[in-house]
Amino acid sequence: MLPDTITQYLKSHVARDVDTAMQWYAADANVTDEGKTYHGREEIRAWLSTAASEYTYTTELTATRQVDDHTYVATHHLEGNFPGGTANLDFTFTLENDLITKLVIG
């Protein structure tokens, strides 16, 4: 079971609701996606606003697990018009004080 912070973030992320998604990030958070790391809210907001915007896809949460007291993994299956057409991605979250301090997608 995922903490509410992650569940609410994922709902807003899938809906491409950047403003709501941003409320779940700590001010000094980091996101790593496709080998690039984004630091702080300004860079993360820019990433959220443009991430995968050139593609149309569906996403389904297929598995969750807790790694330790602060780290959770949400595995998603994506299908769409991106190269390869399907992908299984792990969203690895680190939380502090109910905010996302780190997200690694891969």
Backbone as numpy.savetxt, mean C-alpha at the origin, in Angstrom:
# Nx Ny Nz CAx CAy CAz Cx Cy Cz
-5.64 -11.43 10.80 -6.49 -10.23 10.80 -5.61 -8.99 10.80
-5.92 -8.07 9.93 -5.15 -6.83 9.82 -5.70 -5.77 10.77
-4.82 -4.92 11.29 -5.29 -3.79 12.09 -6.16 -2.85 11.25
-7.04 -2.12 11.92 -7.94 -1.20 11.24 -7.18 -0.18 10.39
-6.04 0.28 10.84 -5.23 1.23 10.06 -4.98 0.69 8.66
-4.55 -0.55 8.58 -4.22 -1.13 7.28 -5.48 -1.39 6.46
-6.50 -1.92 7.09 -7.76 -2.18 6.39 -8.32 -0.91 5.78
-8.36 0.16 6.56 -8.89 1.44 6.06 -7.99 2.03 4.98
-6.68 1.91 5.15 -5.75 2.40 4.13 -5.97 1.65 2.82
-6.06 0.33 2.88 -6.22 -0.45 1.65 -7.52 -0.10 0.94
-8.60 0.11 1.68 -9.87 0.52 1.06 -9.70 1.83 0.31
-9.05 2.80 0.93 -8.87 4.10 0.27 -7.88 4.00 -0.89
-6.87 3.16 -0.76 -5.88 2.97 -1.83 -6.55 2.37 -3.07
-7.33 1.32 -2.87 -8.03 0.68 -3.99 -9.01 1.64 -4.64
-9.66 2.48 -3.84 -10.62 3.46 -4.36 -9.92 4.68 -4.97
-8.59 4.72 -4.87 -7.78 5.85 -5.34 -8.19 7.16 -4.68
-8.55 7.06 -3.41 -8.90 8.21 -2.58 -7.63 8.65 -1.84
-6.85 9.48 -2.49 -5.54 9.87 -1.98 -5.65 10.59 -0.65
-6.59 11.51 -0.51 -6.70 12.27 0.74 -6.96 11.36 1.94
-7.87 10.40 1.77 -8.15 9.48 2.87 -6.95 8.56 3.12
-6.33 8.06 2.07 -5.15 7.19 2.23 -4.04 7.90 2.99
-3.84 9.17 2.72 -2.74 9.91 3.35 -2.90 10.06 4.85
-4.12 10.03 5.36 -4.32 10.20 6.80 -3.73 9.04 7.59
-3.44 7.92 6.94 -2.92 6.74 7.63 -1.40 6.69 7.67
-0.72 7.65 7.05 0.74 7.70 7.03 1.30 8.62 8.10
2.37 8.18 8.76 3.13 9.05 9.65 3.85 10.10 8.81
4.16 11.23 9.41 4.81 12.33 8.68 6.14 11.91 8.07
6.86 11.01 8.72 8.18 10.60 8.24 8.16 9.20 7.61
7.01 8.77 7.10 6.86 7.44 6.52 7.68 7.29 5.23
7.93 6.02 4.88 8.60 5.66 3.63 7.78 4.61 2.91
7.70 4.72 1.59 7.06 3.71 0.75 8.05 3.29 -0.31
8.20 1.97 -0.49 9.04 1.44 -1.56 8.15 0.65 -2.51
8.16 1.03 -3.79 7.37 0.39 -4.82 8.18 0.38 -6.10
8.23 -0.78 -6.75 8.98 -0.94 -8.00 10.41 -0.46 -7.87
11.03 -0.74 -6.71 12.44 -0.42 -6.50 12.75 1.01 -6.16
11.75 1.86 -6.05 11.98 3.26 -5.71 11.35 3.56 -4.35
12.05 4.34 -3.52 11.54 4.69 -2.20 11.12 6.15 -2.17
9.95 6.38 -1.58 9.36 7.71 -1.44 9.37 8.05 0.04
9.90 9.24 0.36 10.08 9.65 1.76 9.13 10.80 2.10
8.41 10.66 3.20 7.57 11.74 3.69 6.27 11.87 2.92
5.38 12.64 3.51 4.01 12.75 2.97 3.95 13.35 1.57
4.79 14.34 1.28 4.72 14.97 -0.04 5.06 13.98 -1.15
6.16 13.23 -0.99 6.55 12.25 -2.00 5.54 11.10 -2.07
5.04 10.67 -0.92 4.07 9.58 -0.90 2.77 10.02 -1.58
2.33 11.24 -1.33 1.12 11.75 -1.99 1.31 11.76 -3.51
2.46 12.21 -3.98 2.73 12.24 -5.42 2.72 10.82 -5.99
3.32 9.87 -5.25 3.33 8.47 -5.69 1.90 7.93 -5.76
1.11 8.15 -4.70 -0.27 7.66 -4.67 -1.09 8.25 -5.81
-0.82 9.48 -6.16 -1.60 10.16 -7.19 -1.33 9.61 -8.59
-0.14 9.00 -8.77 0.24 8.54 -10.10 0.47 7.04 -10.21
0.59 6.33 -9.09 0.93 4.90 -9.11 -0.07 4.12 -9.95
0.45 3.43 -10.95 -0.33 2.54 -11.81 -1.50 3.24 -12.50
-1.45 4.56 -12.61 -2.58 5.27 -13.21 -2.71 5.00 -14.71
-1.65 4.51 -15.34 -1.73 4.22 -16.77 -2.38 2.87 -17.06
-2.69 2.11 -16.00 -3.26 0.77 -16.17 -4.65 0.69 -15.55
-5.44 -0.24 -16.08 -6.72 -0.60 -15.49 -6.55 -2.00 -14.92
-6.93 -2.19 -13.66 -6.75 -3.51 -13.05 -7.73 -3.70 -11.90
-7.89 -4.96 -11.54 -8.66 -5.31 -10.35 -7.68 -5.86 -9.32
-8.04 -5.74 -8.07 -7.19 -6.26 -7.01 -8.05 -7.01 -6.00
-7.50 -8.12 -5.53 -8.20 -8.95 -4.55 -7.23 -9.30 -3.43
-7.62 -9.03 -2.19 -6.84 -9.42 -1.03 -6.94 -10.94 -0.89
-5.81 -11.65 -0.96 -5.85 -13.11 -0.95 -5.27 -13.72 0.32
-4.47 -12.96 1.08 -3.88 -13.52 2.30 -3.39 -12.38 3.19
-3.35 -12.65 4.49 -2.79 -11.69 5.44 -1.99 -12.47 6.48
-0.99 -11.81 7.03 -0.25 -12.43 8.13 0.44 -11.35 8.95
0.63 -11.65 10.22 1.35 -10.76 11.12 2.76 -11.31 11.29
3.75 -10.46 11.05 5.16 -10.87 11.15 5.66 -10.70 12.58
5.36 -9.53 13.16 5.72 -9.24 14.54 4.75 -8.20 15.09
5.07 -7.59 16.22 4.14 -6.64 16.84 3.82 -5.42 15.98
4.68 -5.10 15.01 4.51 -3.88 14.22 4.40 -4.12 12.72
4.60 -5.36 12.26 4.72 -5.64 10.83 3.63 -6.63 10.38
2.97 -6.26 9.28 1.89 -7.06 8.73 2.06 -7.14 7.21
1.64 -8.28 6.65 1.71 -8.46 5.20 0.31 -8.72 4.67
-0.06 -7.98 3.63 -1.33 -8.18 2.93 -0.98 -8.54 1.48
-1.33 -9.76 1.08 -1.03 -10.22 -0.27 -2.24 -9.96 -1.16
-1.96 -9.36 -2.32 -3.01 -9.03 -3.27 -2.74 -9.70 -4.61
-3.82 -10.13 -5.26 -3.76 -10.65 -6.63 -4.32 -9.56 -7.54
-3.53 -9.16 -8.52 -3.95 -8.13 -9.47 -4.11 -8.74 -10.86
-5.12 -8.29 -11.58 -5.33 -8.65 -12.98 -5.68 -7.39 -13.73
-5.02 -7.21 -14.90 -5.31 -6.02 -15.67 -4.51 -5.92 -16.95
-4.43 -4.70 -17.48 -3.76 -4.48 -18.76 -2.31 -4.01 -18.59
-1.69 -4.34 -17.48 -0.27 -4.03 -17.27 0.57 -5.18 -17.83
1.87 -4.97 -18.05 2.72 -6.03 -18.59 2.61 -7.31 -17.76
2.33 -8.42 -18.41 2.17 -9.70 -17.73 0.72 -10.03 -17.40
-0.11 -9.02 -17.20 -1.53 -9.21 -17.00 -1.98 -9.65 -15.63
-1.13 -10.35 -14.88 -1.47 -10.75 -13.51 -0.24 -10.60 -12.63
-0.47 -10.38 -11.35 0.63 -10.28 -10.39 0.11 -10.57 -9.00
0.96 -11.14 -8.18 0.68 -11.31 -6.76 1.70 -10.43 -6.03
1.20 -9.48 -5.28 2.06 -8.52 -4.60 1.85 -8.57 -3.10
2.95 -8.53 -2.36 2.90 -8.40 -0.91 3.03 -6.94 -0.55
2.10 -6.44 0.23 2.16 -5.10 0.81 2.61 -5.31 2.25
3.86 -4.98 2.56 4.39 -5.20 3.90 4.38 -3.86 4.64
3.57 -3.80 5.69 3.34 -2.58 6.46 4.09 -2.65 7.79
4.67 -1.52 8.18 5.17 -1.34 9.54 4.37 -0.22 10.16
3.82 -0.47 11.35 2.97 0.50 12.04 3.63 0.96 13.34
3.43 2.23 13.66 3.78 2.81 14.95 2.66 3.76 15.33
2.14 3.63 16.53 1.07 4.51 17.01 -0.10 4.59 16.02
-0.48 3.42 15.48 -1.61 3.32 14.56 -1.44 4.09 13.25
-0.21 4.37 12.87 0.08 5.01 11.58 1.09 4.16 10.82
1.03 4.23 9.51 1.98 3.52 8.67 3.29 4.30 8.64
4.37 3.65 9.06 5.69 4.28 9.02 6.50 3.75 7.84
6.12 2.55 7.35 6.84 1.97 6.22 5.90 1.04 5.48
5.96 1.12 4.14 5.22 0.22 3.27 6.16 -0.21 2.16
6.31 -1.53 2.00 7.12 -2.07 0.91 6.19 -2.94 0.08
6.13 -2.63 -1.23 5.28 -3.38 -2.15 6.19 -4.19 -3.06
5.95 -5.47 -3.09 6.81 -6.31 -3.94 6.37 -7.74 -3.97
